[in-house]
Amino acid sequence: MPGTVQSIERAAAVLRLLAAAPNGLGVADLGNALGLAKTTVHGILRTLHQVGFVEQDHSGAHYHLSDAFGRLGESYLDPNELRSRAINWADSLASRSGEVVRVGRLVEGKVVVVHHVFRPDDSDQDLDVGTTLPPHATALGKAVLAYDTSGASRPRKLEAYTTRTIIDPAGLADELAAVRARGWAGEFEEHTVELAGIAAPIRGLGGLVVGAVGLAGRIERICDSRLRHRTDLVTMVRATAEAIARDLREDA
């Protein structure tokens, strides 16, 4: 069978992001969320506008869906599908890194863990599948929150879990911008003292972020002597996220 058409995948991703943003989005917002150049996004929006799928506000700065697409904001990826595509890759990451690995997705302002691999050391551990994590205080959460354009999933009050938790909205915005710039998220004692984490977004069709995969463990194992996240672990996590994303796209 012939392959998929990338331009249509990207247009579908734009439509879904607009459906989740009742106040509309600008070209830059969409470009940041999908990792696309502004010229590419503008071309997609111009075409969608010409066929009547999107409309511009009076200022011309923001786009929103036409009435015919009012329901496209609902999540298109079943959590079981994300889990099934992530299982083998997450298990491999845990085995190679020696750390706890989780896969999560953003649901109503919380990160829901859909898959959890125990640290491979035979220690007593509790299964986290179905539990929720604060998106602003965890690497797994920041990896998906950074690409949420609706703003609806961002906590209204940034609760402090440790003295390192980001509780200033402007500080969180800067942190999420840094996540988008480097392509991965880090955590350093922001949710639990003495623990650090690394996570990367998982992109589905059209580049839409549908979840994240990450690992977590004690600082001395996750960070180097200068307390920076280890580059080899960052590489592992990003490669795992891309492998899961590739499986999602190929099987779509």
Short mmCIF file of the C-alpha atoms (twelve columns), coordinates in Angstrom:
data_MODEL
# 
_entry.id   MODEL 
# 
loop_
_atom_site.group_PDB 
_atom_site.id 
_atom_site.type_symbol 
_atom_site.label_atom_id 
_atom_site.label_alt_id 
_atom_site.label_comp_id 
_atom_site.label_asym_id 
_atom_site.label_seq_id 
_atom_site.Cartn_x 
_atom_site.Cartn_y 
_atom_site.Cartn_z 
_atom_site.pdbx_PDB_model_num 
ATOM 1   C CA . MET A 1   0.000   0.000  0.000  1 
ATOM 2   C CA . PRO A 2   1.212   3.563  -0.652 1 
ATOM 3   C CA . GLY A 3   2.610   5.592  2.240  1 
ATOM 4   C CA . THR A 4   0.818   8.386  4.046  1 
ATOM 5   C CA . VAL A 5   0.841   11.997 2.858  1 
ATOM 6   C CA . GLN A 6   2.838   14.140 5.287  1 
ATOM 7   C CA . SER A 7   1.036   17.388 4.446  1 
ATOM 8   C CA . ILE A 8   -2.325  15.833 5.341  1 
ATOM 9   C CA . GLU A 9   -0.938  14.454 8.603  1 
ATOM 10  C CA . ARG A 10  0.301   17.938 9.510  1 
ATOM 11  C CA . ALA A 11  -3.009  19.558 8.584  1 
ATOM 12  C CA . ALA A 12  -4.847  17.054 10.782 1 
ATOM 13  C CA . ALA A 13  -2.514  17.862 13.681 1 
ATOM 14  C CA . VAL A 14  -3.175  21.605 13.216 1 
ATOM 15  C CA . LEU A 15  -6.928  20.991 13.266 1 
ATOM 16  C CA . ARG A 16  -6.727  19.006 16.493 1 
ATOM 17  C CA . LEU A 17  -4.677  21.695 18.230 1 
ATOM 18  C CA . LEU A 18  -7.131  24.391 17.136 1 
ATOM 19  C CA . ALA A 19  -10.034 22.264 18.366 1 
ATOM 20  C CA . ALA A 20  -8.497  22.215 21.848 1 
ATOM 21  C CA . ALA A 21  -7.948  26.007 21.925 1 
ATOM 22  C CA . PRO A 22  -11.273 27.887 22.167 1 
ATOM 23  C CA . ASN A 23  -9.542  31.274 21.957 1 
ATOM 24  C CA . GLY A 24  -7.644  30.350 18.837 1 
ATOM 25  C CA . LEU A 25  -3.918  30.034 18.141 1 
ATOM 26  C CA . GLY A 26  -1.368  31.996 16.191 1 
ATOM 27  C CA . VAL A 27  1.118   30.742 13.640 1 
ATOM 28  C CA . ALA A 28  3.975   30.770 16.193 1 
ATOM 29  C CA . ASP A 29  1.933   28.784 18.742 1 
ATOM 30  C CA . LEU A 30  1.201   26.049 16.227 1 
ATOM 31  C CA . GLY A 31  4.782   26.001 14.976 1 
ATOM 32  C CA . ASN A 32  6.136   25.517 18.500 1 
ATOM 33  C CA . ALA A 33  3.677   22.725 19.245 1 
ATOM 34  C CA . LEU A 34  4.400   20.767 16.073 1 
ATOM 35  C CA . GLY A 35  8.063   21.581 15.557 1 
ATOM 36  C CA . LEU A 36  7.359   23.202 12.172 1 
ATOM 37  C CA . ALA A 37  8.606   26.397 10.540 1 
ATOM 38  C CA . LYS A 38  6.227   29.379 10.534 1 
ATOM 39  C CA . THR A 39  6.137   29.398 6.726  1 
ATOM 40  C CA . THR A 40  5.001   25.766 6.711  1 
ATOM 41  C CA . VAL A 41  2.295   26.411 9.303  1 
ATOM 42  C CA . HIS A 42  1.102   29.516 7.457  1 
ATOM 43  C CA . GLY A 43  0.747   27.544 4.235  1 
ATOM 44  C CA . ILE A 44  -1.306  24.858 5.996  1 
ATOM 45  C CA . LEU A 45  -3.551  27.459 7.638  1 
ATOM 46  C CA . ARG A 46  -4.052  29.340 4.379  1 
ATOM 47  C CA . THR A 47  -5.198  26.145 2.665  1 
ATOM 48  C CA . LEU A 48  -7.484  25.137 5.536  1 
ATOM 49  C CA . HIS A 49  -8.978  28.633 5.506  1 
ATOM 50  C CA . GLN A 50  -9.610  28.479 1.765  1 
ATOM 51  C CA . VAL A 51  -11.547 25.219 2.095  1 
ATOM 52  C CA . GLY A 52  -13.557 26.542 5.044  1 
ATOM 53  C CA . PHE A 53  -12.067 24.391 7.800  1 
ATOM 54  C CA . VAL A 54  -10.620 27.273 9.859  1 
ATOM 55  C CA . GLU A 55  -11.445 30.924 10.376 1 
ATOM 56  C CA . GLN A 56  -9.426  33.978 11.435 1 
ATOM 57  C CA . ASP A 57  -10.381 36.368 14.188 1 
ATOM 58  C CA . HIS A 58  -10.950 40.054 13.448 1 
ATOM 59  C CA . SER A 59  -7.305  40.926 14.060 1 
ATOM 60  C CA . GLY A 60  -6.117  38.220 11.693 1 
ATOM 61  C CA . ALA A 61  -3.572  37.074 14.295 1 
ATOM 62  C CA . HIS A 62  -5.355  33.942 15.503 1 
ATOM 63  C CA . TYR A 63  -7.057  31.032 13.832 1 
ATOM 64  C CA . HIS A 64  -9.851  28.839 15.140 1 
ATOM 65  C CA . LEU A 65  -11.938 25.981 13.801 1 
ATOM 66  C CA . SER A 66  -15.087 26.556 11.849 1 
ATOM 67  C CA . ASP A 67  -18.272 25.217 13.419 1 
ATOM 68  C CA . ALA A 68  -17.986 21.977 11.448 1 
ATOM 69  C CA . PHE A 69  -14.971 20.906 13.497 1 
ATOM 70  C CA . GLY A 70  -16.239 21.572 16.988 1 
ATOM 71  C CA . ARG A 71  -15.559 18.061 18.230 1 
ATOM 72  C CA . LEU A 72  -11.998 17.525 17.062 1 
ATOM 73  C CA . GLY A 73  -10.554 18.490 20.444 1 
ATOM 74  C CA . GLU A 74  -11.179 15.030 21.859 1 
ATOM 75  C CA . SER A 75  -8.096  12.846 22.200 1 
ATOM 76  C CA . TYR A 76  -7.695  10.664 19.133 1 
ATOM 77  C CA . LEU A 77  -5.269  8.124  20.606 1 
ATOM 78  C CA . ASP A 78  -6.599  5.460  22.932 1 
ATOM 79  C CA . PRO A 79  -4.343  5.082  26.017 1 
ATOM 80  C CA . ASN A 80  -4.231  1.329  25.448 1 
ATOM 81  C CA . GLU A 81  -2.848  1.944  21.976 1 
ATOM 82  C CA . LEU A 82  -0.097  4.170  23.370 1 
ATOM 83  C CA . ARG A 83  0.748   1.565  25.991 1 
ATOM 84  C CA . SER A 84  0.826   -1.328 23.539 1 
ATOM 85  C CA . ARG A 85  3.214   0.522  21.217 1 
ATOM 86  C CA . ALA A 86  5.433   1.593  24.119 1 
ATOM 87  C CA . ILE A 87  5.786   -1.668 26.064 1 
ATOM 88  C CA . ASN A 88  8.771   -3.225 24.304 1 
ATOM 89  C CA . TRP A 89  10.660  0.041  23.943 1 
ATOM 90  C CA . ALA A 90  10.054  1.065  27.578 1 
ATOM 91  C CA . ASP A 91  11.156  -2.353 28.823 1 
ATOM 92  C CA . SER A 92  14.357  -2.047 26.803 1 
ATOM 93  C CA . LEU A 93  15.042  1.440  28.198 1 
ATOM 94  C CA . ALA A 94  14.647  0.178  31.781 1 
ATOM 95  C CA . SER A 95  16.979  -2.725 31.093 1 
ATOM 96  C CA . ARG A 96  19.694  -0.532 29.538 1 
ATOM 97  C CA . SER A 97  19.448  2.354  32.015 1 
ATOM 98  C CA . GLY A 98  18.773  0.339  35.168 1 
ATOM 99  C CA . GLU A 99  16.082  2.838  36.179 1 
ATOM 100 C CA . VAL A 100 12.312  3.104  36.561 1 
ATOM 101 C CA . VAL A 101 10.611  3.930  33.262 1 
ATOM 102 C CA . ARG A 102 7.128   5.411  32.826 1 
ATOM 103 C CA . VAL A 103 4.965   6.322  29.854 1 
ATOM 104 C CA . GLY A 104 2.282   8.954  30.447 1 
ATOM 105 C CA . ARG A 105 -0.274  11.160 28.763 1 
ATOM 106 C CA . LEU A 106 -1.881  14.472 29.709 1 
ATOM 107 C CA . VAL A 107 -5.495  14.154 30.920 1 
ATOM 108 C CA . GLU A 108 -7.429  17.009 32.540 1 
ATOM 109 C CA . GLY A 109 -4.377  18.760 33.939 1 
ATOM 110 C CA . LYS A 110 -2.607  15.651 35.236 1 
ATOM 111 C CA . VAL A 111 -0.171  13.170 33.752 1 
ATOM 112 C CA . VAL A 112 -1.705  9.699  33.845 1 
ATOM 113 C CA . VAL A 113 0.807   6.834  33.865 1 
ATOM 114 C CA . VAL A 114 -0.256  4.301  31.218 1 
ATOM 115 C CA . HIS A 115 2.804   2.046  31.462 1 
ATOM 116 C CA . HIS A 116 5.375   1.510  34.216 1 
ATOM 117 C CA . VAL A 117 8.504   -0.636 34.156 1 
ATOM 118 C CA . PHE A 118 10.134  -1.454 37.480 1 
ATOM 119 C CA . ARG A 119 13.785  -0.710 38.136 1 
ATOM 120 C CA . PRO A 120 15.519  -4.020 37.292 1 
ATOM 121 C CA . ASP A 121 17.137  -4.627 40.686 1 
ATOM 122 C CA . ASP A 122 14.602  -6.910 42.429 1 
ATOM 123 C CA . SER A 123 13.781  -4.256 45.030 1 
ATOM 124 C CA . ASP A 124 10.251  -3.774 46.404 1 
ATOM 125 C CA . GLN A 125 8.383   -1.362 44.126 1 
ATOM 126 C CA . ASP A 126 4.753   -0.309 43.669 1 
ATOM 127 C CA . LEU A 127 3.053   -0.367 40.284 1 
ATOM 128 C CA . ASP A 128 2.189   3.173  39.141 1 
ATOM 129 C CA . VAL A 129 -0.119  2.426  36.198 1 
ATOM 130 C CA . GLY A 130 -3.225  4.598  36.522 1 
ATOM 131 C CA . THR A 131 -1.689  7.002  39.021 1 
ATOM 132 C CA . THR A 132 -1.324  10.699 38.270 1 
ATOM 133 C CA . LEU A 133 1.685   13.015 38.421 1 
ATOM 134 C CA . PRO A 134 1.807   16.824 38.570 1 
ATOM 135 C CA . PRO A 135 2.809   18.069 35.103 1 
ATOM 136 C CA . HIS A 136 4.773   21.094 36.349 1 
ATOM 137 C CA . ALA A 137 6.923   19.142 38.826 1 
ATOM 138 C CA . THR A 138 7.996   16.086 36.826 1 
ATOM 139 C CA . ALA A 139 10.069  15.520 33.709 1 
ATOM 140 C CA . LEU A 140 7.323   13.281 32.286 1 
ATOM 141 C CA . GLY A 141 4.790   16.039 32.806 1 
ATOM 142 C CA . LYS A 142 6.891   18.865 31.410 1 
ATOM 143 C CA . ALA A 143 7.655   16.810 28.297 1 
ATOM 144 C CA . VAL A 144 3.954   16.861 27.351 1 
ATOM 145 C CA . LEU A 145 2.927   20.168 28.971 1 
ATOM 146 C CA . ALA A 146 5.487   22.006 26.826 1 
ATOM 147 C CA . TYR A 147 3.456   21.179 23.725 1 
ATOM 148 C CA . ASP A 148 -0.020  21.810 25.131 1 
ATOM 149 C CA . THR A 149 -1.269  24.894 23.298 1 
ATOM 150 C CA . SER A 150 -4.739  25.028 24.842 1 
ATOM 151 C CA . GLY A 151 -3.490  26.088 28.265 1 
ATOM 152 C CA . ALA A 152 -6.358  24.103 29.791 1 
ATOM 153 C CA . SER A 153 -3.997  21.421 31.107 1 
ATOM 154 C CA . ARG A 154 -1.692  23.853 32.873 1 
ATOM 155 C CA . PRO A 155 -2.359  23.862 36.636 1 
ATOM 156 C CA . ARG A 156 -4.000  27.055 37.867 1 
ATOM 157 C CA . LYS A 157 -2.038  26.804 41.093 1 
ATOM 158 C CA . LEU A 158 1.511   25.459 40.921 1 
ATOM 159 C CA . GLU A 159 1.753   23.379 44.074 1 
ATOM 160 C CA . ALA A 160 5.151   23.093 45.754 1 
ATOM 161 C CA . TYR A 161 6.300   19.537 46.436 1 
ATOM 162 C CA . THR A 162 9.879   20.468 47.404 1 
ATOM 163 C CA . THR A 163 11.876  23.670 47.671 1 
ATOM 164 C CA . ARG A 164 12.941  23.154 44.030 1 
ATOM 165 C CA . THR A 165 9.431   22.916 42.555 1 
ATOM 166 C CA . ILE A 166 8.697   25.638 40.001 1 
ATOM 167 C CA . ILE A 167 5.735   27.567 41.413 1 
ATOM 168 C CA . ASP A 168 6.063   30.796 39.411 1 
ATOM 169 C CA . PRO A 169 4.015   30.783 36.158 1 
ATOM 170 C CA . ALA A 170 6.631   32.852 34.341 1 
ATOM 171 C CA . GLY A 171 9.357   30.487 35.494 1 
ATOM 172 C CA . LEU A 172 7.340   27.518 34.283 1 
ATOM 173 C CA . ALA A 173 6.794   29.183 30.917 1 
ATOM 174 C CA . ASP A 174 10.569  29.659 30.577 1 
ATOM 175 C CA . GLU A 175 11.174  26.038 31.546 1 
ATOM 176 C CA . LEU A 176 8.673   24.756 28.983 1 
ATOM 177 C CA . ALA A 177 10.238  26.932 26.285 1 
ATOM 178 C CA . ALA A 178 13.602  25.344 27.132 1 
ATOM 179 C CA . VAL A 179 12.029  21.888 26.838 1 
ATOM 180 C CA . ARG A 180 10.786  22.700 23.339 1 
ATOM 181 C CA . ALA A 181 14.175  24.093 22.356 1 
ATOM 182 C CA . ARG A 182 16.202  21.042 23.390 1 
ATOM 183 C CA . GLY A 183 13.577  18.358 22.760 1 
ATOM 184 C CA . TRP A 184 13.570  16.777 26.237 1 
ATOM 185 C CA . ALA A 185 12.607  17.609 29.811 1 
ATOM 186 C CA . GLY A 186 14.586  17.303 33.011 1 
ATOM 187 C CA . GLU A 187 13.626  17.099 36.657 1 
ATOM 188 C CA . PHE A 188 15.888  17.704 39.675 1 
ATOM 189 C CA . GLU A 189 14.312  17.213 43.120 1 
ATOM 190 C CA . GLU A 190 11.191  19.058 41.946 1 
ATOM 191 C CA . HIS A 191 8.711   16.362 42.926 1 
ATOM 192 C CA . THR A 192 10.687  14.158 45.310 1 
ATOM 193 C CA . VAL A 193 13.860  14.995 47.241 1 
ATOM 194 C CA . GLU A 194 16.987  13.129 46.061 1 
ATOM 195 C CA . LEU A 195 15.347  12.022 42.806 1 
ATOM 196 C CA . ALA A 196 15.910  13.268 39.256 1 
ATOM 197 C CA . GLY A 197 14.329  12.413 35.923 1 
ATOM 198 C CA . ILE A 198 14.562  12.717 32.152 1 
ATOM 199 C CA . ALA A 199 11.677  12.500 29.668 1 
ATOM 200 C CA . ALA A 200 10.974  13.099 25.977 1 
ATOM 201 C CA . PRO A 201 7.738   13.711 24.070 1 
ATOM 202 C CA . ILE A 202 6.165   11.031 21.887 1 
ATOM 203 C CA . ARG A 203 4.820   12.431 18.625 1 
ATOM 204 C CA . GLY A 204 1.993   10.813 16.693 1 
ATOM 205 C CA . LEU A 205 0.747   11.593 13.199 1 
ATOM 206 C CA . GLY A 206 1.597   15.065 11.971 1 
ATOM 207 C CA . GLY A 207 3.945   15.691 14.877 1 
ATOM 208 C CA . LEU A 208 1.191   15.953 17.486 1 
ATOM 209 C CA . VAL A 209 2.508   15.118 20.963 1 
ATOM 210 C CA . VAL A 210 0.398   12.265 22.371 1 
ATOM 211 C CA . GLY A 211 2.413   11.411 25.476 1 
ATOM 212 C CA . ALA A 212 5.913   11.067 26.882 1 
ATOM 213 C CA . VAL A 213 8.359   8.438  28.048 1 
ATOM 214 C CA . GLY A 214 10.831  9.020  30.839 1 
ATOM 215 C CA . LEU A 215 13.062  7.512  33.490 1 
ATOM 216 C CA . ALA A 216 13.650  8.505  37.084 1 
ATOM 217 C CA . GLY A 217 16.053  7.582  39.846 1 
ATOM 218 C CA . ARG A 218 18.432  8.860  42.479 1 
ATOM 219 C CA . ILE A 219 20.396  11.968 41.569 1 
ATOM 220 C CA . GLU A 220 23.778  10.249 41.700 1 
ATOM 221 C CA . ARG A 221 22.633  7.822  38.990 1 
ATOM 222 C CA . ILE A 222 20.734  10.235 36.742 1 
ATOM 223 C CA . CYS A 223 23.159  13.167 36.929 1 
ATOM 224 C CA . ASP A 224 26.909  13.544 36.471 1 
ATOM 225 C CA . SER A 225 29.415  14.948 38.967 1 
ATOM 226 C CA . ARG A 226 28.316  18.486 38.068 1 
ATOM 227 C CA . LEU A 227 24.667  17.591 38.741 1 
ATOM 228 C CA . ARG A 228 23.790  17.774 35.045 1 
ATOM 229 C CA . HIS A 229 21.540  15.161 33.506 1 
ATOM 230 C CA . ARG A 230 23.721  12.475 31.960 1 
ATOM 231 C CA . THR A 231 23.949  12.839 28.203 1 
ATOM 232 C CA . ASP A 232 23.930  9.084  27.618 1 
ATOM 233 C CA . LEU A 233 20.612  8.751  29.448 1 
ATOM 234 C CA . VAL A 234 19.162  11.721 27.564 1 
ATOM 235 C CA . THR A 235 20.144  10.043 24.297 1 
ATOM 236 C CA . MET A 236 18.530  6.760  25.395 1 
ATOM 237 C CA . VAL A 237 15.265  8.448  26.388 1 
ATOM 238 C CA . ARG A 238 15.003  10.490 23.195 1 
ATOM 239 C CA . ALA A 239 15.738  7.441  21.043 1 
ATOM 240 C CA . THR A 240 13.046  5.499  22.898 1 
ATOM 241 C CA . ALA A 241 10.480  8.263  22.360 1 
ATOM 242 C CA . GLU A 242 11.277  8.350  18.649 1 
ATOM 243 C CA . ALA A 243 11.021  4.552  18.372 1 
ATOM 244 C CA . ILE A 244 7.561   4.585  19.987 1 
ATOM 245 C CA . ALA A 245 6.520   7.466  17.742 1 
ATOM 246 C CA . ARG A 246 7.737   5.589  14.662 1 
ATOM 247 C CA . ASP A 247 5.636   2.564  15.605 1 
ATOM 248 C CA . LEU A 248 2.574   4.766  16.120 1 
ATOM 249 C CA . ARG A 249 2.995   6.404  12.714 1 
ATOM 250 C CA . GLU A 250 3.713   3.187  10.836 1 
ATOM 251 C CA . ASP A 251 0.704   1.372  12.278 1 
ATOM 252 C CA . ALA A 252 -1.722  4.266  11.876 1 
# 
